Amino acid sequence: MKKPGIAVIGAGAWGKNIVRNFNILPTCDLRALCDTDPSVLAAHAATIPNAVMTQNVDEVLSRDDVHGVAIAAQAVVHADLAGKALSAGKDVFVEKPLTLSTADALDLCRLADEKGRVLMVGHLLLYHPAILQMLDIIKSGELGEIRYLTAQRVNLGTVRKDENALWSLAPHDLSIIGEIFNELPVTVSARGAAYLRPGVEDVVFLSLRFPNDHLAHVHLSWLDPHKERRMTLVGSQKMLAFDDMQVQEKIRIYDKGVGTSAFVSYDESLTVRNGDIWIPRIKMGEPLRTECQEFIDCINDRRTPKTDGWSGLRVVQLLEAAQTSLDRDGEPITVNSLQEQETAS
């Protein structure tokens, strides 16, 4: 099978990691890099001499040897760049978030369907071996019904000037939460504060309420003394803790809970169970390389990516609702399905 040609638009801060992985993978040819900063292109030219270096997006999109385009530019230009690439007949990979509005994300999904093109979103953690194992454990039913979860994604830095902590950090957790509950929340609420720059929240507390009173609470910050990447799930049977800062023991399953017995008083009916802790073995790998290979496979096989445009759209929908709540000092925002939104409009 002929290897697809890949171009990367936005080869700087995070884009350089995408460039590195596509350049290493033997299943594609890295044909072109595009960036507005000539110094970024010059740095790549030394290690990728066979790729075209350009500041002109149209030059990339007009190339017949470019079949797939990976976009890692600033989020504010995602909608425009992805739309141009899809219209040019290219398969497209877009870093998270897909766009900055639900309307733009929906337009891209429809355009990709109309053109018969792959539209994939960079929800990196859905390619993380430990997260994949966690999702398998949940689907097996071992934890029982997931009642609620909490997540922390905090660190000291990196401080953004073009997006707040919600848009910068929450896509990771929202993509995972979407896989866990497999439905949209009923309401979303968010509170936060901007300490370093007016109007750009450095810390956000995000809450989602799902049907059947399932809850998710996420703490996001780049103004915290230590780095945490945690998620704790409380099920009706068992509990699970994911800690990405652990080198080996990233997942722990706790046989713990509070049960009830029939035909006795309420106080007597509650029994606390403290059972064993199980640490599953996880075969680790680089999530970004797996993600890049998924894009290549989807180009070759003409199939839908695991993290397709529609999954990216759902994350943007939640981000937009959370931003509205943030702007209204935590007011719960009702999340309607896209069908309900279109009917109302």
C-alpha positions in Angstrom: 0.0 0.0 0.0 1.3 3.4 -0.9 2.2 5.5 2.1 0.1 8.7 2.6 1.8 12.0 2.4 1.3 14.1 5.6 1.6 17.9 6.1 1.6 19.6 9.5 0.3 23.2 9.9 1.6 24.7 13.1 4.9 23.1 13.8 5.9 25.1 17.0 5.1 24.5 20.7 2.9 21.3 20.5 3.2 20.9 16.8 6.8 19.9 17.0 5.8 16.8 18.8 3.3 15.9 16.1 6.0 16.6 13.5 8.4 14.3 15.4 6.0 11.4 15.5 4.9 11.6 11.9 8.6 11.8 10.9 9.4 8.7 12.9 6.5 6.6 11.7 7.5 4.4 8.7 3.9 4.2 7.6 3.7 7.7 6.1 5.8 10.3 4.3 6.1 13.8 6.0 5.8 16.0 2.9 5.4 19.5 4.2 5.5 21.8 7.3 3.8 25.1 7.5 4.3 27.7 10.2 4.1 31.5 10.4 7.4 31.6 12.2 10.4 31.1 9.8 12.7 30.2 12.8 10.4 27.2 13.5 10.7 26.1 9.9 14.5 26.6 9.9 14.8 24.4 13.0 12.9 21.6 11.4 14.7 21.9 8.1 17.9 20.7 9.7 16.3 17.4 10.7 13.7 16.8 8.0 15.5 17.9 4.8 13.1 16.2 2.4 10.0 18.0 3.6 8.9 21.3 2.1 9.0 24.3 4.5 6.6 27.1 3.8 4.6 29.9 5.5 1.9 29.6 2.8 -1.1 27.3 3.7 -2.4 27.4 0.2 0.9 25.9 -1.1 0.4 23.0 1.3 -3.2 22.4 0.4 -2.5 22.5 -3.4 0.1 19.7 -3.3 -1.1 16.4 -4.8 1.4 14.4 -2.7 -0.3 15.6 0.6 -3.2 13.4 1.5 -3.6 14.2 5.2 -3.1 17.5 7.0 -2.5 17.7 10.8 -3.4 21.1 12.3 -1.6 22.2 15.5 -2.0 26.0 15.1 -3.7 28.2 17.7 -7.3 27.1 18.3 -8.7 30.4 17.0 -7.7 29.4 13.5 -8.7 25.7 13.7 -12.1 26.2 12.0 -10.7 28.2 9.1 -7.7 26.0 8.4 -9.7 22.7 8.8 -12.4 24.0 6.5 -9.9 24.9 3.8 -8.2 21.6 4.1 -11.4 19.6 3.9 -12.6 21.7 0.9 -9.3 20.9 -0.8 -10.0 17.2 -0.5 -7.6 16.5 2.3 -8.1 14.2 5.3 -7.7 16.3 8.5 -6.4 15.8 12.0 -7.1 18.8 14.3 -5.6 19.3 17.7 -8.0 19.9 20.6 -10.2 21.8 20.9 -11.7 21.2 17.4 -13.0 24.7 17.3 -14.0 27.5 19.6 -17.8 27.2 18.9 -20.3 24.5 18.5 -21.6 26.1 15.3 -18.1 26.0 13.7 -17.5 22.4 14.9 -20.9 21.3 13.4 -20.0 22.9 10.1 -16.7 21.0 9.9 -18.4 17.7 10.7 -21.0 18.2 8.0 -18.3 19.3 5.5 -16.2 16.2 6.2 -19.3 14.0 5.7 -20.2 15.8 2.5 -16.7 15.5 1.1 -16.2 11.9 2.3 -13.0 13.0 4.2 -11.6 11.9 7.5 -12.0 14.4 10.3 -10.1 13.4 13.5 -9.6 15.4 16.7 -6.5 15.2 19.0 -8.1 13.9 22.2 -4.7 12.4 23.2 -5.7 10.7 26.4 -8.1 8.4 24.6 -5.0 6.8 23.1 -3.3 6.5 26.6 -2.8 2.8 27.5 -3.8 3.4 31.1 -7.0 5.3 30.2 -7.9 2.6 27.6 -7.5 0.0 30.3 -9.6 2.0 32.7 -12.4 2.3 30.2 -12.2 -1.5 29.6 -12.6 -2.1 33.3 -15.6 0.3 33.5 -17.2 -1.4 30.5 -16.7 -4.9 32.0 -19.0 -3.8 34.9 -16.5 -4.6 37.6 -17.0 -1.2 39.2 -20.8 -1.4 38.9 -22.7 1.8 38.1 -20.4 4.8 38.1 -22.0 7.2 40.6 -19.6 10.1 40.4 -16.1 11.0 39.5 -13.6 13.7 40.4 -10.6 14.9 38.4 -7.7 17.2 39.0 -5.6 18.6 36.2 -3.3 21.2 37.8 0.2 22.4 37.6 2.4 25.6 38.0 2.3 26.6 34.3 2.1 26.6 31.4 0.2 29.9 31.5 -1.6 30.7 28.3 -2.4 34.2 27.1 -4.8 33.3 24.3 -7.1 30.8 26.2 -8.1 30.2 29.8 -7.6 27.1 31.9 -11.0 25.8 30.9 -10.3 25.7 27.1 -6.6 24.7 27.6 -7.0 21.9 30.0 -10.6 20.6 30.2 -10.8 19.0 26.7 -8.7 16.1 28.1 -11.0 15.3 31.0 -14.2 16.0 29.0 -13.2 13.6 26.3 -12.7 10.8 28.9 -15.9 11.7 30.8 -17.8 11.4 27.6 -16.5 7.9 27.1 -17.3 6.9 30.7 -21.0 8.1 30.8 -21.6 7.8 27.1 -24.2 10.6 27.1 -24.4 14.4 27.4 -24.8 15.9 30.9 -28.1 17.6 31.8 -26.4 20.7 33.1 -22.9 22.2 33.2 -21.7 24.8 35.7 -18.3 26.4 36.2 -16.7 28.9 38.5 -13.2 30.4 38.2 -11.0 33.3 38.8 -8.4 35.3 36.8 -5.4 36.3 39.0 -2.6 36.9 36.5 -4.4 38.5 33.5 -7.9 40.1 33.5 -10.4 38.0 31.7 -8.3 34.8 31.4 -9.2 32.4 34.2 -6.2 30.7 35.8 -8.3 28.3 37.9 -11.7 26.7 37.1 -14.0 24.3 39.0 -16.2 22.5 36.5 -19.3 20.4 37.5 -21.4 18.2 35.2 -24.7 16.6 36.3 -25.8 13.6 34.2 -29.1 11.7 34.1 -29.8 9.5 37.2 -27.8 11.9 39.4 -24.4 10.8 38.0 -21.9 13.6 38.7 -18.5 14.7 37.5 -16.3 17.5 39.1 -13.1 18.7 37.5 -10.5 21.0 39.0 -8.4 22.9 36.4 -5.5 25.2 37.1 -2.0 26.3 36.0 -1.5 28.2 39.3 -0.9 25.2 41.6 2.2 24.3 43.6 2.4 20.7 42.2 1.5 18.8 39.1 -1.5 16.5 39.4 -3.3 14.4 36.7 -5.8 12.4 38.7 -9.3 10.9 38.2 -11.2 9.0 40.9 -14.3 7.0 40.0 -16.8 5.8 42.6 -18.9 2.9 41.5 -21.7 1.0 43.1 -19.4 -2.1 43.5 -15.8 -0.9 43.5 -13.8 2.3 43.1 -10.9 3.2 40.8 -8.1 5.8 41.0 -6.1 6.9 38.0 -2.9 8.8 38.6 -0.8 9.7 35.6 2.0 11.0 37.7 2.8 7.4 38.9 5.4 5.8 36.7 4.1 2.2 37.1 1.0 2.0 39.3 -1.2 4.3 37.3 -4.5 2.5 38.1 -5.6 1.2 41.4 -8.9 -0.6 41.9 -10.4 -0.6 45.4 -12.8 -3.2 46.6 -14.4 -0.7 48.9 -17.9 0.6 49.3 -20.9 1.1 51.6 -23.7 -1.5 51.4 -27.1 -1.8 52.9 -29.0 -4.7 54.4 -32.8 -5.2 54.4 -35.2 -5.4 57.4 -33.0 -3.5 59.8 -32.9 0.2 60.9 -31.1 2.7 58.6 -28.0 3.0 60.9 -27.7 -0.7 61.2 -28.2 -1.3 57.5 -25.1 0.6 56.4 -22.0 -1.6 56.2 -18.6 -0.3 55.1 -16.6 -2.7 53.0 -12.8 -2.4 53.0 -11.5 -5.1 50.6 -8.4 -5.6 48.6 -6.6 -3.2 46.3 -5.8 -4.4 42.8 -3.1 -2.8 40.6 -3.4 -4.0 37.0 -0.4 -4.5 34.8 -0.4 -1.9 31.9 1.7 -2.2 28.8 2.7 1.4 28.2 3.4 3.1 24.9 3.5 6.7 23.6 -0.1 7.9 23.2 0.8 10.6 20.6 2.5 8.0 18.3 -0.6 5.8 18.6 -2.8 8.8 17.8 -0.8 9.7 14.7 -0.8 6.1 13.5 -4.6 6.1 13.9 -4.9 9.0 11.5 -2.7 7.2 9.0 -4.8 4.0 9.3 -8.0 6.0 8.8 -6.6 7.6 5.7 -5.6 4.1 4.3 -8.7 2.2 5.4 -11.3 5.0 4.8 -12.7 4.5 8.2 -14.0 6.7 11.0 -11.4 7.6 13.7 -11.9 6.7 17.3 -11.9 10.4 18.1 -13.8 11.7 15.1 -15.1 15.2 14.4 -18.5 14.4 16.1 -16.7 13.4 19.4 -14.8 16.7 19.1 -18.0 18.5 18.6 -19.5 17.1 21.8 -16.5 18.3 23.7 -16.7 21.8 22.2 -20.4 21.9 23.1 -19.6 21.2 26.8 -16.8 23.8 26.7 -19.1 26.4 25.3 -21.7 25.6 28.0 -19.1 25.8 30.7 -17.8 29.1 29.4 -21.3 30.5 29.5 -21.7 29.4 33.1 -18.2 30.8 33.9 -19.3 34.2 32.5 -22.5 34.0 34.6 -20.7 33.2 37.9 -21.6 29.5 38.0 -25.1 29.5 36.7 -26.0 26.0 35.6 -26.4 25.8 31.9 -28.7 23.2 30.3 -27.1 21.1 27.6 -29.4 20.3 24.8 -28.7 17.7 22.1 -27.9 19.1 18.6 -31.3 17.9 17.4 -33.0 19.9 20.1 -31.0 22.9 19.3 -31.8 22.7 15.6 -35.5 22.3 16.4 -35.5 25.3 18.7 -33.8 27.4 16.0 
